[in-house]
Amino acid sequence: MAGFFVLGIVLGPAAMVCGWLAMGRTWSGSRPTAAVIALVLGAIDTLLAVIWLSGAATPGVGLF
């Protein structure tokens, strides 16, 4: 169970860094779609991992 949490807290920021580097470290100009997707999904994954870490949500809440 702890392995899934570790993946989110480690791979989320890694995806954000890789996406930012693939975008050429700038918001201007043409951006590859895959790089923007990596950046956004990494941010979502990191945010969810931080919320889970804070205890505001637990896995399985709201499921039957």
C-alpha positions in Angstrom: 0.0 0.0 0.0 2.8 2.4 0.8 4.3 1.8 -2.6 1.4 3.5 -4.4 1.8 6.6 -2.3 5.6 6.7 -2.8 5.0 6.5 -6.6 2.7 9.5 -6.5 5.0 11.7 -4.4 8.1 10.8 -6.4 6.9 10.4 -10.0 4.6 13.5 -9.9 7.4 16.0 -9.4 9.6 14.0 -11.8 6.9 14.3 -14.5 6.6 18.0 -13.9 10.4 18.5 -14.2 10.5 16.4 -17.4 7.6 18.3 -18.9 9.1 21.6 -18.1 12.4 20.7 -19.6 10.7 19.3 -22.7 8.9 22.6 -23.1 12.2 24.4 -23.3 11.8 26.0 -19.8 9.5 28.7 -21.2 5.8 29.4 -21.5 6.2 31.4 -24.7 6.4 29.9 -28.2 5.1 26.6 -29.5 4.9 23.9 -26.9 4.8 20.2 -27.6 1.5 18.8 -26.5 3.1 15.8 -24.8 5.2 18.1 -22.6 2.2 20.1 -21.5 0.3 16.9 -20.7 3.2 15.6 -18.7 3.4 18.9 -16.7 -0.3 19.0 -16.0 -0.6 15.3 -15.0 2.5 15.6 -12.8 1.0 18.6 -11.0 -2.3 16.7 -10.5 -0.5 13.6 -9.2 1.6 15.7 -6.8 -1.4 17.6 -5.6 -3.3 14.4 -4.8 -0.3 12.9 -3.1 0.1 16.0 -0.9 -3.6 16.0 0.0 -3.3 12.3 0.9 -0.2 13.0 3.0 -2.1 15.8 4.9 -4.8 13.3 5.8 -7.6 15.3 4.3 -8.5 12.3 2.1 -7.8 8.6 2.4 -7.8 6.0 -0.3 -11.3 4.5 -0.8 -13.3 7.4 0.6 -16.6 7.6 -1.1 -16.5 4.1 -2.6 -19.1 1.6 -1.7 
